[in-house]
Structures are given as C-alpha cells and as structure tokens.
Amino acid sequence: MGASSGIAGALMEIFEPVFIDVTVPDQVLLRTDPLLPSASKPYLPACHPNDTDAIWYCGHAPAMTFDSHGAILIWQPENNLGGPARQADPNTGQARLGETGGVVYHREINGGFVIDSAIVDAEKFCCALRVKSDQGQARTLLTVNPDQHGNYLFASEKDGVLEWRDDGGTVSVSVPSPGGEFWVVLGYDCGRLRISAAKRGDVFPPPRSSTDKADDLAVALGGANDLFIGCRSHRKGILKTLGASTIRDVLIWLDHDGGGAVDQSKITQACRFVESGGDRA
C-alpha cells in the first residue's frame, strides 16, 4: 500500500501539466465533436441572400402589409431589393400569415401574389422556395408568365412529385418531393430547365436537367415576365391547380441558372442563412 502511494506520487510529479502560452493546431487537441463535417453535409458558411445576389421574399410580418382583417395585401422583399409582391387578381383577401411564418395556402382557394415584370429578357434565372407541404399536394408553387405570349413556365407539387415545366408541354423535368418542409430549386437556361429539392438543412443533390431545349419557351420568355407565387395568372383558372401548403421563403437570382458549382454554393449559403432565422429576430 505504501509502495503504491509512493509510485503514484512520483508519477504525479513527473507528469505534472505544463502550460504553454502559444496557439496550437486543431489537430493536436482532444475533441468530443468531429473536427471536420461529414462528407454528406459539407460545411458552407451561411450568407444573407442579398449578399449572394438574390432577391429575398421572407415570410414574416415585417415584410408584409395587412388589411384590417389580417389578409396580406403586399409582400415586400428584404431591404427593398426587388419589386413588391401584390395580390393576384383572384386573391381577394384569402392569403394569411402562418403562426410560425410563411404564406398559408388552402386547396382550391386562390391566395396568390404577383411580382410585376420580375424577370425581363430572360436568358438565365433561378428560384429557390422553402415550402411546407405535409400532403404532397401543394399544386402550383410558382409561375413565370410572360405579358405577350400564351405559353408560360410553372412549378408544382402533385401526388408527391415536383415538376418544372411549360404549359405548352414542350419541356419538363421532375423529381420526388421530399415532403414536410423542404427547398425546391428551379433553374432556367435559354429554354432548358433544371430542378433540385432537399429537406430543410440537407445537402442539395445535383440538379436534374431537361433533355430538351424548348425554343418556343425561350421566345415566350424573351420579354417582360410576371412572377406569380402560389398561382398561375390573374385569371381565376382551374381550381384544381391550387393546393395546400405554406410558402415560407422565395429567393430569386436573375443572372444564373443554378447549374454551376459557384451558383450552387451561393444557393446553399443563402438557404442556410434563411433556415437559421437570419434577420427575423
């Protein structure tokens, strides 16, 4: 017993901690958390959407003007970078702000908004929407509708499938909907489409691109185009195109189609900022 105590005391003296006032590399530190993020979720810093060249419609009360009954009249973009989203003609006071944010849409009821001439002389653009859809039946999410042409481009969720296509049926691309709360990224490049979707916080898979390039669509979108959120146009239309969802955020990039590595990095950083709460506090 005495010998053991003596040995322990001697070891304590030998291995007494030494404190050095220098910075050491992370690799020599003992950590309980992983030093590097997992391969499935590579780290990218969050970045305000405006700093990634995006126009951001954030689904919170400070961005909105309400009537006396609580209906949303106007949806302003953050920092006033972009045009206001106003009620589409069939929306006569149906749109409401959800308890946890976002615009709430109901089946076969038009609560849509329109941004007048949001996209002009379209060659490339990209939109990202954060959507909550528990039933997989959000139906029309977003529409790019030209002023002077019968064809238009729209994104929808139906029966758990996300589709990005033109109304004329010349080009389309689709992916399974992640369901719940998710992002869908929609790209356009001179008549060619691409789409990607991921759950909130997840890594976006590589976008799926259309095999065809629709020259007719490129001509249709060559002038001024209104952008509709939650509906297709100012006409009342077919009610079955209106589904149930909450659209929480809309991001628009006017100069890229979301296909390149730099574009995808910007999109990811902007989405992470939005998810973190950003400027909503």
C-alpha positions in Angstrom: 0.0 0.0 0.0 2.8 2.4 1.0 4.9 1.5 -2.1 1.9 2.1 -4.4 1.3 5.5 -2.9 4.9 6.4 -3.4 4.9 5.4 -7.0 1.7 7.4 -7.7 3.2 10.5 -6.1 6.3 10.2 -8.2 4.2 9.8 -11.4 2.2 12.9 -10.5 5.5 14.9 -10.2 6.8 13.5 -13.5 3.5 14.2 -15.4 2.6 17.5 -13.8 0.8 19.6 -16.5 2.9 22.1 -18.4 1.1 25.3 -19.6 2.5 27.0 -22.7 1.1 30.3 -23.9 1.0 29.5 -27.7 -1.6 28.7 -30.3 -1.5 25.0 -31.4 -3.2 23.4 -34.4 -6.7 22.0 -34.0 -5.3 18.6 -35.0 -3.5 18.2 -31.7 -6.5 19.0 -29.5 -8.6 16.3 -27.9 -12.2 16.9 -29.0 -15.5 15.1 -28.4 -17.0 16.6 -31.6 -15.7 15.9 -35.1 -13.2 18.4 -36.4 -14.5 18.2 -40.0 -18.1 18.0 -41.1 -19.3 14.7 -42.5 -19.0 14.1 -46.2 -22.8 14.0 -46.5 -23.1 17.6 -45.2 -20.1 19.7 -46.3 -19.7 22.9 -44.4 -20.5 26.2 -46.2 -20.9 29.4 -44.2 -24.4 30.9 -44.1 -24.7 34.1 -46.1 -27.5 36.7 -46.4 -29.4 36.1 -49.6 -28.8 39.6 -50.8 -25.1 39.1 -50.5 -25.4 36.1 -52.8 -27.2 38.4 -55.4 -30.6 37.0 -54.5 -33.9 38.8 -54.1 -35.5 37.5 -50.9 -39.1 37.4 -50.0 -39.1 36.4 -46.4 -42.4 35.1 -44.9 -42.5 37.2 -41.8 -44.7 40.1 -40.6 -42.2 42.9 -41.0 -42.2 42.3 -44.8 -46.0 42.4 -45.2 -48.8 44.9 -45.3 -52.1 43.6 -43.9 -55.7 44.8 -44.1 -57.9 45.2 -41.1 -58.9 41.5 -41.3 -55.4 40.2 -41.3 -55.2 39.5 -45.1 -51.8 40.0 -46.7 -52.0 42.9 -49.2 -48.3 43.4 -50.1 -45.2 41.2 -49.6 -42.0 43.3 -49.7 -38.6 41.9 -50.4 -35.9 42.2 -47.8 -34.0 45.5 -47.9 -36.4 46.6 -50.7 -34.2 44.9 -53.2 -36.7 43.8 -55.8 -40.3 44.7 -56.6 -43.2 44.2 -54.2 -45.4 41.1 -54.5 -49.1 42.2 -54.6 -52.3 40.3 -54.5 -53.0 38.5 -57.8 -56.5 39.4 -59.1 -58.3 36.3 -57.9 -56.8 36.8 -54.4 -59.4 38.9 -52.7 -58.1 38.6 -49.2 -57.5 34.9 -48.9 -53.8 34.9 -48.0 -52.8 34.8 -44.4 -49.5 34.7 -42.5 -49.0 31.4 -40.7 -48.4 31.2 -36.9 -44.8 30.3 -37.5 -44.3 32.4 -40.6 -44.9 31.9 -44.3 -48.0 32.4 -46.5 -50.6 29.7 -45.9 -52.4 28.3 -49.0 -55.6 26.2 -49.0 -56.9 23.7 -51.5 -58.9 25.3 -54.4 -58.6 28.8 -52.8 -56.5 31.5 -54.6 -54.2 33.3 -52.2 -51.6 34.1 -54.9 -49.3 37.0 -55.3 -47.6 38.6 -58.3 -44.4 40.5 -58.8 -44.9 42.6 -61.9 -42.2 42.3 -64.6 -40.0 40.4 -62.1 -38.0 38.8 -64.9 -37.2 40.7 -68.1 -35.5 39.4 -71.3 -35.0 36.1 -69.5 -31.9 34.1 -70.6 -31.0 32.6 -67.2 -32.6 32.7 -63.8 -33.0 30.6 -60.7 -35.6 30.5 -57.9 -35.5 28.7 -54.6 -38.6 28.2 -52.5 -38.9 27.0 -48.9 -42.1 25.1 -48.7 -44.0 23.2 -46.0 -46.2 20.5 -47.6 -47.5 17.7 -45.4 -49.8 16.2 -48.0 -47.6 16.4 -51.1 -50.3 18.4 -52.8 -49.0 22.0 -52.9 -50.0 22.2 -56.6 -48.9 25.5 -58.1 -45.9 26.9 -56.3 -44.5 29.4 -58.8 -45.2 30.7 -62.3 -43.2 32.8 -64.8 -45.9 34.2 -67.0 -45.0 36.4 -70.0 -47.0 39.5 -70.8 -47.2 39.0 -74.5 -47.3 35.2 -75.0 -49.7 32.3 -74.4 -47.1 29.9 -73.0 -45.7 30.1 -69.5 -43.5 28.2 -67.1 -44.6 26.8 -63.8 -43.5 24.7 -60.8 -46.0 22.4 -59.0 -46.2 19.6 -56.5 -48.8 16.9 -57.1 -49.0 13.4 -55.6 -45.6 13.8 -54.1 -43.8 14.8 -57.3 -42.2 18.2 -58.0 -42.4 19.2 -61.6 -41.0 22.3 -63.5 -42.5 22.6 -67.0 -44.1 24.9 -69.5 -47.8 25.0 -70.1 -47.3 24.1 -73.8 -45.9 20.7 -72.9 -42.6 21.2 -74.8 -40.2 20.8 -71.9 -40.4 19.4 -68.4 -38.3 18.0 -65.6 -39.3 16.4 -62.3 -38.0 14.9 -59.0 -39.7 13.3 -56.0 -40.9 15.7 -53.4 -39.0 15.4 -50.0 -42.3 16.2 -48.2 -42.7 18.1 -45.0 -40.5 21.2 -45.0 -38.2 21.3 -48.0 -36.4 23.5 -50.5 -37.0 23.3 -54.3 -34.5 25.0 -56.6 -35.7 25.8 -60.1 -33.3 26.8 -62.9 -33.8 28.1 -66.4 -31.3 28.5 -69.2 -32.4 29.6 -72.6 -35.3 27.1 -72.8 -33.6 24.3 -70.8 -34.8 23.5 -67.2 -33.3 22.1 -64.1 -34.7 21.2 -60.7 -33.3 20.0 -57.3 -35.0 19.5 -53.9 -33.9 18.7 -50.4 -35.3 18.6 -46.9 -34.6 21.7 -44.7 -30.9 21.6 -43.7 -29.9 18.8 -46.1 -27.4 18.9 -48.9 -28.9 19.6 -52.4 -28.4 16.7 -54.8 -27.1 17.5 -58.2 -29.9 19.2 -60.2 -31.8 17.1 -62.8 -31.9 18.8 -66.2 -34.3 18.5 -69.0 -33.1 16.6 -72.0 -34.8 19.0 -74.4 -34.4 22.7 -75.0 -37.6 24.5 -75.8 -37.0 27.2 -78.3 -40.7 28.3 -78.2 -40.4 28.8 -74.4 -37.3 30.8 -74.9 -39.1 33.1 -77.3 -42.1 33.4 -74.9 -39.9 34.5 -72.0 -37.9 36.9 -74.1 -39.9 40.0 -73.0 -41.3 41.1 -69.6 -42.5 38.3 -67.3 -44.6 38.5 -64.2 -43.8 36.1 -61.4 -46.7 34.5 -59.6 -46.4 32.9 -56.2 -48.9 30.3 -55.3 -51.0 30.6 -58.5 -50.5 30.7 -62.3 -52.0 34.0 -63.6 -54.6 36.8 -63.0 -57.3 34.5 -64.4 -59.3 32.5 -61.9 -58.3 29.4 -63.7 -58.9 25.8 -62.8 -59.3 25.5 -59.0 -57.6 22.1 -59.0 -54.3 23.8 -59.8 -54.5 25.4 -56.3 -53.2 23.2 -53.4 -52.4 23.2 -49.7 -49.0 24.4 -48.5 -47.1 27.1 -46.7 -44.6 29.0 -48.8 -42.1 30.3 -46.3 -39.5 32.0 -48.4 -38.9 32.8 -52.1 -35.4 33.6 -53.4 -34.7 34.8 -57.0 -31.4 35.0 -58.8 -31.7 36.9 -62.1 -28.2 36.1 -63.6 -27.6 32.4 -63.2 -29.5 29.1 -63.6 -28.2 27.3 -60.5 -26.3 24.7 -62.5 -22.6 25.6 -61.9 -20.6 25.0 -58.7 -20.4 28.7 -57.9 -24.2 29.0 -58.3 -24.9 26.0 -56.2 -22.6 27.3 -53.4 -24.5 30.7 -53.4 -27.8 28.9 -53.2 -26.7 26.7 -50.3 -25.2 29.5 -48.3 -28.4 31.6 -48.8 -30.6 28.7 -47.8 -28.6 28.1 -44.6 -28.9 31.7 -43.6 -32.7 31.7 -44.2 -33.1 28.5 -42.1 -31.1 29.9 -39.2 -33.6 32.8 -38.8 -31.4 35.4 -40.4 -32.7 38.9 -39.8 -36.1 37.7 -38.5 -35.3 38.1 -34.8 
